[in-house]
Amino acid sequence: MAQTAEKVSKAEQSNGKLKSINGFSADTYLLWYEKMLLMRRFEEKCAQFYGQAIRGFLHLYIGQEAIAAGMLTAIQSTDKVITAYRDHAHAIAKGISPKEVMAELFGKSTGCSGGRGGSMHMFSKEHNFYGGHGIVGAQIPMGAGIAFAEKYKKTNNICLCFMGDGAVRQGALHETFTLAMLWKLPIIFICENNEYGMGTAVERTTNVPDLYKIGSAYEMPSFQVNGMECEAVHTAISEAAARARQFTPTFLEIKTYRYKGHSMSDPAKYRSREELDEYKAKDPIDHVLHTIQNNGFADEAKINEIIEKVKNEVDEAVHFAEQSPLPDSSEIYKDIYSQADYPFLND
């Protein structure tokens, strides 16, 4: 069971110190801060190693951390998660070790996908994380398939299917929404709307810029959520999870913002410095840190302890990845063909 935020009717006090506020415990705020800081520092380290040990596509999650952190406290560890190619933070939130994620980015055999997938294809059945998918929108019908399997097996687990605002334009979304409602699947569809599909602003792609309204065509419960605050994300996903366990899908448009380009090759010249600064003023990590400090949930020593812990964890992940071996050439066809002695392979 994932750590779940402690819900209370009002702020509690013990020995003159607040134990909770906004309906969430001090421990929950500290967990959010640590996990978001880990995601941020991990992604910054990835940017540092891009072009050196990390090659290929690299899509960073910097600015969007409140969504993965808010999800972490709102669901069970047995619930399934599937997402697109901006997937490092989701993998870490679902419990995959930063060492395994970094090793995968380095293309090493100790990576969570054995060094085969790289940045866009993180995967761990053990942690109920099903990718990491490089084809835009491909994960949407797959998410419905996962949810169908959970309902068929009567597990009481749900599937959270993440997508970007660009993927909402795929026809597969509409086909999947139809089947999800028809078959009453235990699923939450989550659009992480960071305002730009690659370099194209949302309002340039549709006359319905409030993307959550798309769900109304299928009579699917649909809501717009502030993705810069863990509290709002947790609450929305928690309520959607309760519906999903009763076999009612939900579509959440979680409004967020990425501080970096679409990928490392994107200079992001399609937006202004003023716009970027406006969203940086809403930094989700700063929001949680200020809540912790303003309510006495932790002193400076505790905050510094978390900062140092996160730094060491990221440094250890890099060291692990650097020291890990590359996959052996004999592994090249493994997991490609179901028939071990497939007869049409040539040396």
N, C-alpha and C positions, 0 to 999 in steps of 0.2 A: 504494500500500500504506500503510495507517495505521501509525503508530508502534506497534510491538509491544513489550510489556514483555520485558526480558532475563531469561530464566529461568536460574538457577544452582542448584547443589546445596547450596551453603552461602554464607554471607556472605564476600565477597572483600575483600581489603585491598590498597591500593597507597600506598606512602609513608606508612604509618601511618594512612591514612584509608579508611573503608569505601567501597567502590564499589557495594555492593548489600546488601540484607537482605530477609528474608522471601521470597527468590526473585525480587525485583524490583530493577532498577538504580536508582541515584540519579537518573539522568535521567528515568526513568519517574515517580518520586515528584515531581520538580519539574514535570513535564508535568501530572500530575494536579492538583497544587496550583494551577498557573496556570489551567488550564481550569475547575476548580471555582470558583475565585475570580472568574473572568470571568463564569461563569453566575450566581453569587450577586450580584455587583455589577450585572450587567445587569438581573436581576429586580428588585432594589431600585430601580433607576432607573425601571423600568417602573411600579412602584407609585407613585413620585413624580409621574409624568406622567399617571397614571390620572385620568380626568375632565377633563383639559385637552386634551392632544394625543392621548391614547389613550382611546378610548371602546369601548362594547360589553362583551363578556365578557373577563375577564383572569384566567387561572389560572396562578399562580406555582409555580415548581419549588423554592423555597427549602427546603433540608433534604434533598432527594433527589439532589443533584448527583453523589454517588458512583456512581450507576447509569449516567448518561450518560458520565461520565469513564472508568469501568471498561470500558464498552462500546467506547469510542474505541480503547483499546490492545489490544482482544481480537479485532478483526475487520479485514478488508480494506476499503480505501476503495471498492472496487467492489461491496461487499455492500450490499443494499438495506435501508432502515429505514422503517417505517411506524408511526405512533403515534396517540394520541388528541389531545385539545385542549390538554393541558399540554405543549406541544411546543417552546417556545423553546430549551431547553437541548439537546434532541436535534438540532435544526436546526444550532445552533452546533457541536456535537460532530461532525456530519457535514461540517463545513467551510463552511457558509454564513456569509458575513461578518456580524458583528454589525451593521454598517451596514445591510445589506439586511433583516435581521430587524427592526431598530428602525424602518426606513422602512416596512415592512409594517404594523407596529403603529400607525404614524402615518397609515396609509392613503395613502401616497405612491406615485407611479408607479415609483419606483426600488426598491420592496420586492420581496422574492423571489417574491411572487405578484402583482406589479403593483399592489399596493394594494387588490386585490379581496377578499383572504381575511381579513386581519386576524389577530388573535392565534391563533385556532383553526385556521387553514388555511395554515400555512407549507408551502412546496413548492419543490423544486429537483431536476429531472431530472438536471441537470449533476452534482449532488453525491449522487445516488442516495437522495434523501430524498423520500418520497412522502406526506408529511402526518403530522400535522395533520388530524384529522377530528372534526367537532363532534357527530355522532350517536354515542351511546354504543354501542360494540361494532362499529360499521360497518367499522372497519379490520381486524377479525379475518378475515372471509372474503376481503377484499381482499389481505391479507398472504399468504394461501394462494394466491391467484391470481398474485401476483408470484413466489412461489416456484415455482409450476407453470411459469411462463414461463421462469424461469432453468433449470429442469431440461430443459424442451423444447428450449431453445437450446443446452444443454450448455455453459454458461458457467463452471461451478464456483463461481458466486456463490451466496450464501444470502440469505434474508430474515429480518430480526429484526422481529417483530410485537409491539409494546408495547401494553399495556392497563392500565387501573386495576382495582382490586378490584371496583368496581361493575359493570364490563363483563363480569365472569365470570358474572354472572347472566343474560346474554343467551343465548337459544337458539342464536344463530348460532355461539357458541363450540363447542357440542357438535356441531353439524353440521360445522363446520370441522375439529375434531379427528378426526372420523370419516374425512373425506376425506383429511386430511393423512397419516394413518397408512395408509389404503388405497392412496393414490397414492405414498407414500414421498417426501414433499416435503422439499426442503432448507430447513427453516424452524426458527426458535426462537421459541416463544411466550413472552413475558415479561410477567408480571403484576407491576406496581409496586404492591405492597400497602402503602399508606400508612395503613392501619387504618380509614379512613372513606370510604364511597361518598357523596359530598356530606357530609351530616351524620349518616349512619347507620353505626354501628360494625359491623365485619364480623361479629362474633358474633351480631348481631341479625338477620342475613340468612341464616344457614345453620347446620346442625348439624355442618358440616365446616369449622371455621374455619381449619384448615391447608389452604389452597387448592390447594397443589401435589398433594394426594392425588387431585384430580379427574382428573388425567392417567392414573391407574392403571386407570381404567375402559376406557381405550383401549390399554393396555399401552404407553403413551408414557413414555419416561424422564422422570422429574419430580423436581424437587429444590427445597428451600427454601434461600434464600441470605440472608446478612446484607447488606442493602443500605446500611448505614452505613459500609462499608469497601470502598474501591476494590479491594483485594487479592482479597477474596472474590468480588466482582462479576466482575472480570477472569477469575479462574480458572474460574468457573462458565460464563461466556459462551464463553470459549476452548474449553473441553471440549465444550460444546454445539455450537459452530461446527464442530468436527472431526466430530462425529456428523452434523450437517446436510449436510456435504459428502459424506458417505457415504449420504445420503438417509434419515436417521433423524431425525424431529422430536424436539424436547425442549420441555418445559414448565417454566419457572422461575418460582417465586413468590419475588420479591425483596422482603424485608421492609424497609420504609423508613418515613419519617414526614415529613409536610409541616408546616413551622413556621407557615405562614399558613393562612387559611381555604381552603375549596374554591375559591372565587373571591374577587375583591375585594369582593363584596357580602356575604360570609359572615363574621359576627363570631365564629364558631367557639365558641359558648357551650356546645356539647355535650361539651366536654372540660375537664378541670381544669387549673389552672395547674401543679399538681404533675406531671401527666402530661407537659405540654409541657416543663417544666424537665428532666424525666428524659431526654427525647430530645435536648434541646439539649446536654446533657452528653456526648452521643455524636456531636456535630457532625462530619460527615465531613471537612470542611475542617480543623478543629482536629486531627483524628486524623492526617491526612497531614502537616500542618505540624509537629506534635510528633515524628513519625517522622524528618522531615528534620532538625530541630534536634538531636534526641537522638543522631543518628548522624553528625552533621557533614557532611551532604550539601550544605549551603550555609550561608554566614555571613549575618549580619544585613544586610550590604550587598546581597547577592544577593536576599534575601527582599524588602527594600525596593524593589529594582529591579523585581521582579515585581509588587509592589503598585502601583507607579507606572505600569508598563506597562499593567496592567489598567484603572486609573483613566482613563488617556489614551484607551485603546481604547473604553471606554464613552462618554466625553465626545465623542469623534470620531463615534461612532455617532449620538448625539443631534444633534450639529451637522449631520451629513449628512442626517438625517431632517427636521430643521427647514428646511433649505435646499432640499430636494427638492420638485419640483412635484407638485401633485395630478394624478391621472389626467385626461386630456382626456375631455370628455363623449362624444366620438365612439367611445370605447373601450367604451361601456356594454354593447354586444351582442357584443363580441369574445369568442371562445372559448365562446359559449353555443350557437350553432347551427353545425352543420357546413357548411350551405349558406350561402355568403356573401351571396347575394341572397334570403334567406328572405322569401317574399312576404307574410307576415301580420304584419309589423311596422308599427306606427302611430306617427306623430310625437306 
